[in-house]
Amino acid sequence: MKRIGILSVGLILFGFLVLGSCSGSKDTLNISQDEKMAFSQKEGDTVKIANDSTEYEIIIIEPGFNFWLQSIARPEGYYSQSFLETRNQIFVVNYNQRVMQPMRYRNDLYPLQIDYDSNIDYGYEVNYKLYNYFIYFQRKYNQRLGPFIPRI
């Protein structure tokens, strides 16, 4: 009987060690000087995201985003369209949930819902720029719109 008791305590301690090693840690983002410069811009950039064949358009007015997109973001073609669509779907759902909770989340960061339908093929460019806007947004405003760390 004593062995079972010791074994049980050992398993319980092992369980706590495993759970302790899985505890969430707050990963910090490494923000470069160029990225800080993009984040500190005051004049609004306007980035138009459009796909003529599907007639969808997104207009992003965000100071520094165009500079960030051209100088810091991964180049077009780096990600597959399916990767971008999957991530955008997750980001849009989380973003829209925050729009619906203005008492919990800042309504200046989450003013309007984004109408993104995963059944529509918006094309590579729309998905690429939308994805990168979400990465920019999360990094600039220290937000997390999904389980992923917003890395470049």
Beta strands, then each sheet from edge to edge (+ up, - down):
strand 1: 46-51
strand 2: 56-61
sheet 1: 1+ 2-
end
